[in-house]
Amino acid sequence: MADRSTPPTLLSDWQLHTAHRSQDAQLRTLFAQVFGHTMGQQEWDWKYRGTDLRGSLLTKASTGDAIAFFGGMPRTFSHQGRTIQTVQNGDVMVRMQERGVFSRKGALFQVAQHFFSQHLGAGAPYAFAFGFPNTRHFQLGLKLGLYRQAGCLQQLRWTAQPAPWQRLWAVQTLAADAPLTALDALWPQMQASWPQHFLPLRSASHWAWRYQQRPGVDYHLLLVRQRLTGKPLAALALRLHPEHCDWLDYLGPRQHLPHAIAAARAFAHQHQRPVQALVSDAVASDFCAAQPQGLHSSPSDISIPTNAIDAAGPTASVAPWQGHLWLMGGDSDFM
């Protein structure tokens, strides 16, 4: 994907760049310094697949040392039959020594403003940006005029429950290397069920990348089928943790949410732990209505921002995707 690469911008002893794959070693070193653990090149490539562009990088002009980074991972959305290229911001990193300036002169504002002004808006590679920042980062982004709130994630938690025998449908566990072509029929049905929402791509190839090709993480994929014909009805992606089971993703029409919830609860029951899901507030009510029994719903501490500026300057105060993003925990890059 093309980007609006520009010559480095000098800010006193700071220098802003558009970061590319050739700078991955420097970016991963900064990642280790900021987050306290390393990320291998294989996982880094998985995360930024399909693009040479990594984000915006702030360095010290006199030494070339990395100071801050604002990453951007390409995402494809669907809305009312249209395909929209967007970007998920992540790997937002500021070196410890530069974190004390919470103003437009600070490192975070400089890298975020550079990314938004170079890569978002009409004629730019991406229509809009979104992300899953921590509370402190989100509040700072609002204060600096970088972000607007587009939604938030609700935490839904169901008790585990044995699998009910169903005459009409059955659940198939998909092997880690199984072809996922059966899932492609579900994606158009899902789009038709939520026509007013902005849905991230959920094709078979996307699920293969997200849940079968991520290095070092094991996921569990379930396919709900019609018992008599074998027709796919819905698919789920789950991840086991010591104390709970994360339901990360759903693929299918709204009408089969009850079957999917029953399948998730049965899987969790097999492993003797509750199941929980992070779901955007735009669609959380659909999940709650599909199976209210055994459910506890509460706000999470994760807000979903969108960009408040782009290549043309400040964006409209209300964008069409605000309040209409269909997201689950699996739409992040870190769960």
N, C-alpha and C positions, 0 to 999 in steps of 0.2 A: 504494500500500500504506500503510495506517495505521501510525503509530508512536506510541510513548509520549512525546510531547513534554512537557517539563517546564519550569518557569521556570528561568532561569539560576541556577546554583549558585555562590556566592561563596566563594573560597578565598584569604583575605588579599587580595592585589591581582590574583589570578587569577579568571577567571569561566568556568564551563563552560556550553556551549550544545549543543543539538541543531542541527546545521548543515543548511540547506536550499539549494535551487537558487538562491535569491535572494542567497546569499553566495558564489556561484561566483567572482566576480572576486577577492574576498579570499583564497579558497582557492587559486586559480591563482597569485596573487602569492606566497603562502607556498611553493607548489610550486617556483616559479622560484628563490626564495631558498635553498631546501633542496637541490634537485637540480641547480641550475646551468643549467637549460634551461627553456624555456617549453612549455606545452601549450595549444593553442588551444581555444576554447569548443566547437567541433564535436567534437573528440576527447573532451573532457571529458563532453559530452552522450552520446556513444557509450558511454563507459565506464559511466556511471551511468544507463543507459537504464531507463525504466519506473518510476522512483521520483523523488520530490521530495527524499527524504531523502538526504543526502550522508554523514553520519557525526557524530562528536562533535568539537567545536572548543573549544580553550582560548584565551582572549584575556586581555590585560592590562586589568583593569577601569578603570584610570584613563585609558587612551588608546584602548582598543578594538583595539589591534594584535594580530594573530594570533600565538600562541606555538606551538601544536601542533594537529595534526589526526589523527584516526583514521577512515579512510574505510571505507564498507561498500557493496559492490556486490551486488545481489540475485542469487541463483542458485537454480535449481530442481533438486532431486535426485529420483531414483526409487529406491525400495527395496522389493522384494517386492510390486510392484504399487501401492504408495502413492507419492503425490507429496508431497515435503517441501520447504518453503521455507527456504532457508539464506542465508547471506551470506558473501561473500569479502571479507576485510579487505585493504586496500591503501592506497596513498598515505599511509602512516604517516610523519608529518613532525613534527620538533621543531626549532624555530629554534636555530641554532648556540649562541647565548648561554645557552640553557636545557638543554644536553645534559649538564652535569656532575653532575646529581643522579640517581644510579642507585638510587633507593629509592621507597617508596610516596608520598613527598612530591614526586617528580619529575613532569615534564610527561607523559611517556609513560604512566606508570601512571594518571594522572588521566583522560586522554582515553580510554584503553582500558577502564578500569573503568566509566566513564560510559557508553560505548557498550554494553558487555556487559550492564550492569544495566538499561539502558533498553529494549534491543531484542532480547534473547535469552531463550529459555525458554518455559515453558507460558504461553499467553495472549499472548505477545509475537509480533511479526511473523516472527521467525526461530527455527528449532529449534536451530541451532548455527552456529558460525562456523569458517572455516578460512582459510588463506592460504599465501603463499610468501615469508616474510620472509628477509632475509639472516641469516647465522649469528650476528652480533652481536646483532641485534634478537631473534632467536629465543631465544638464551641468556638475555638480559635478561628477556624475557617469562616464561621458566621460573622464573628466580630470584625474580621479583616475584609469582609465583602467578597470573599472567594466563593462561598457556598450559599445555596438556598436549600431548605429542606424539601425533599421530594417524597418523603415517607419515613416509615420506621418499621422495624421488625417486631412482630409479636412472637412470644414464646408459647407454643402449644405443647402440652404434656398429657399423654394418655397413659393410663395404667395398662400393663400387659394383660393380654386375654388369650386363652386358647383359641385355636383356629376353629371357627364354626364350620360344620360340614355344609357345603352348598351344592345344591343340585345343578345350579346354573353356571357356576364359575369355579375355577381352581387356580392355584398359584404355582408357578414354575420358577425355580431358582436358576439363574443364568450363570454359567461358568465364567471365570475371569477372562477367558480367551474366546468366549462364544461370539459368533456373529450376531449383530444387533439389528439386522435388516428388518425384522418384524416390527421394530419400534417406529419405522418411518410412517406407517399408516396412522399412528397416533398423533403425530405432530399437527397435521391439518385439522384433525378433530379438536385438538386443544385450542388452536387459534380460533376456530369457529365458536367455541364455548365462551371465550372471553374477548369479544370483538373490540371492546372499548379500552382494553388494556394494552400496554407495551410489554410484550413477552420476549425474553431472551431465547435465542435459538435452542431448540430441543430435538434436533434430528438424531438419527442413529449414529452418524459420524461424530456429532458433538458429544454424545454420551460416551462413545468409545474413547474419545480423547480425554474427557473429564474423569471418567470412572474406571477405565481399563488401562490407560496409558500413563497415569500419574506415577512417577517413580516413588517407591517406598511407602505407599499407602494402599491398604486393602479396603475395597468397598464390596457391598453385597447388593446385587441387582435382582429384583423380583419382577416377574411378568404375570399379570393377572389375565387369564384366558377364559373364553367361553368354553365350558366343559364339553359340550357336544361337538362343536365345530373347530375348536382350537383358535378361534378368532381372538387377536389381542384386544384387550379392553383397557388396560392401564399398565404403567411400569413405575417402579420405585427404585431409588438408590438410598442405601443405608450404610452407616458406619458404626461399628461397635466400639464403645469405650468401657472402662471398668465398671462405671456406675450407671450408665444409661446407653441407649441406642439412639443415634442421631438419624432422623429421617431427613435426608438432604434434598431430595428432588422427586418431582412427580411429573409424569408425562401421560397425558390422556385427557378426555373430555371431563367437564364438570360432573356429569351424571355418574361417573364411576369413582368419584372420591370416596364414597362409603366403602366400596370394595377395597380400595387402596389402604384406607385407614385400618380396616379389619386385617389385611395382610401384614401391615407394619406392626400392629399389636400382637399378632400371632408369632411373628418372627422374634419380637422382643420377649415374648413369653418363653419361647424355646431357649433363650439365653438368660432368662431370669432377671430382667431389668426393664424399667419403663422406657417408653419411646417418646422422644421430644422432637419438635420441628420449629425452625425459625421461618416465619412466613410474613411477607410484607402486609402492612395494614390494609392495602387495597383489596386483598383477597382472603385475609384471615377469617372473615365472617363465613365464607363459603366452606372452609375446612371445619369451622366450629359447627355449622348447621348440618354438615354431612354426618357427624358423629359426636353429639354433645355428651353422651354418657361416658363417664370415666375420664372426662377432659378437665384440665385446669389451664386456663388462659391468663397470661400476664404480659405486661409490656417488657421488652428486653431493653438493654441499655445501648442498643445499636440503632442509630439514626441513619437514614439514607440521604446523602446530599446530592445535589446536582450543581453544575457550575453556574455562578452568577455573572461571569464574564466570558466572552469569547473573542474571536478575531475582530469583531466589530465594536467591542466595548461591552458595557453592561448589557445583560440579557433581559428579556421581558420578565416582569415581576412574577407572572404566572405562565409557565410553559405547559403544553398539553400533556407531557408525561408526569408532571407533578401530581401525586395522588393516584396514579394509574400504572405504577410499575408492578409487574407480576414477578415476585422474587422469592426464592427460598435460600436456605443456608448454602446449598450447593452452587449457587450463583457466585459465591465468593471464591477466591483462589486459595483460601487457607483452611477450609474445613474438610 
